Amino acid sequence: MRPIVSVAKGLGIPKKYLELYGDYKAKVSLDILSRIKGNKKGKYIDVTAITPTPLGEGKTVTTIGLAMALNKIGKNTVCCIRQPSLGPVFGIKGGAAGGGYSQTVPAEEFNLHLTGDFHAVSAAHNLCAAFLDNSLFRKNPLNIDLNKILWRRVLDVNDRSLRDIRIAVGGGHNGIERETRFDITAASELMAILALTDSLSDLRNRISRVVVAFTKYGKPVTCEDLKVAGAMTALLKDAIKPNLMQTLENTPCLVHTGPFGNIAHGNSSILADKIAIRLGEYVVTESGFGADLGAEKFFDIKCRLSGLRPDAAVMVCSVRALKMHSGRFNVVAGKPLDEGLIKENLIAISDGAGNLVKQIENVRMFGVPVVVAINKFASDTEKEIKLVRSIALENGAEDCQVSEVWRYGGRGGTDLAKAVVRAAEKVSKFKLLYPLDMPIKEKIEVIADNIYGAKDVTYAKIVEDNIALFERLGWGNLPICIGKTHLSISHDEKLKGRPDGFTLPISDIRASIGAGFLYALCGQMKTMPSLPTHPVGERIDIDSKGRLIYVSR
């Protein structure tokens, strides 16, 4: 690793704009925006993927590796990615810094705490919850309806026991007894706000608009009404600054915010991208989960708010993941993979390739050229790779290249990098999926029909009631963020490949007024994940010198 001051200097960031956290990570002051505002914008690349499978597709590996590969071919490139939640790090997923020779480093600091941004979000969120309950205890001057409190508490840990709880048990000096719950910090509206804001003053204004409850007369109660918005912003004044790190090949990497892709919009911060795009010739960013989730929200929410326009997208897939989408195989943790997944199986690839085809269509719907990256595994055969390539090219991909960045670092992705450069040089035809003045239901149905392939949409009574309320309150002109499973293009994780003819059930819709979107839920979404039988945390320890170690079972 190079000292982060040296990495910053190479990128064009003088030391005076850095707030150092040791030798290898730093926060970047937002004052840099004024210095670089006249710089030419770089090319803006989003890395997305087919629908995830338990086998992993390698999206973050490809994002980091592509940035390194672009530097290998002479393009000054910056990587922009999210910070991982401690829930998945200690749960079933483990680290999120990439893998092999395609990683952000120091990986252990990337995965654990970093510079404390997640803790700042938790503290600000829970401060608001404390103010709300204190207001109830102090004779409820805002006339808050106890049955219409929206704000919960958050914790950056997977803890199923906190999904539904009762607080202030016994009442009296303990407060007003009521039912509530915890969400994971990545699901906090404050995390979504932090990722979508463009300045400290905008952050303050967005927090002031956050709706935490309704009164007995149906009026929204905001953080400003609770007189806590200023203090919440104070807790986030450092968290708003992106974190600068580096890859194994010293490519600069801005790591910032961590909204979940199925619960929120699943993208790193606008601020990180705005800094990167004025400093690099290319910016490689990543959107969460498949193109039906993260990429759709990247285009319709993040790009709409930021004003930045993508030049190209990379669609990550793997041969074995496409086999999984055939529906022929079942993966059980701790058991050997089915031989059909690791031996040549052209029929399974053909049967599962509908998912890749649909996700290519989803990106092209926004007028963005797509390059398919096949994340190569040792078991892949030349015939299998040739088949995937032909399917991709026949269905609208600009190019399809094998990526071996996990094994070789940047040099394993130079063909992919060259393909991305060619695609990004085309004239941008970027367009949004829907206008904001379209009625709420129509926006939902445009996404359901075009992106998911649903035949119809149904709405629970609470959704009908909330839509009427939101339109009465003037919230109808907001973009839609749909929360659904990441394991299928549909709402049903059992529907693999390219589902069609299904009905999308909208079970709830909520308003994230501070973040600036309406949040529609399909089925039961878990906003507090749980731990598996054997969490990854069982294997994390330190040695006698205080170094992080990973203990094998």
Buried (B, 14 or more C-beta within 10 A) or exposed (E): BEBBBBBBBBBBBEEEBBBBBEEBBBBBBBEBBEBBEEEEBBBBBBBBBBBBBBBBBBBBBBBBBBBBBBBBBEBBBBBBBBBBBBBBBBBBBBBBBBBBBBBBBBBBBBBBBBBBBBBBBBBBBBBBBEBBBEBBBEEBEBEBBEEEBBBBBBBBBBBEEBBEBEBBEEEEEEBBEBEBBBBBBBBBBBBBBBBBBBEBEBBBBBBBBBBBBBBEEEBBBBBBBBEBBEBBBEBBEEBBBBBBBBBBBBBBBBBBBBBBBBBBBBBBBBBBBBBBBBBBBBBBBBBBBBBBBBBBBBBBBBBBBBEBBBBBBBBBBBBBBBBBBBBBBEBEEEEEBBEBBBEBBBEBBBBBBBBBBBBBBBBBBBBBBBBBBBBBBEEBEEEBBEBBBEBBEEBBBBBBBBBBBBBBBBBBBBBBBBBBBBBBEEEBEBEBBBEEEBEBBEBBBBBBBBBBBBEEBEBBEEBEEBBEBBBEBEBBBBBBBBBBBBBBBBBBEEBBBBBBEBEBBBBBBBBBBBBBBBBBBBBEBBBBBBBEEEBBBEBBEEEEEEEBEEEEE
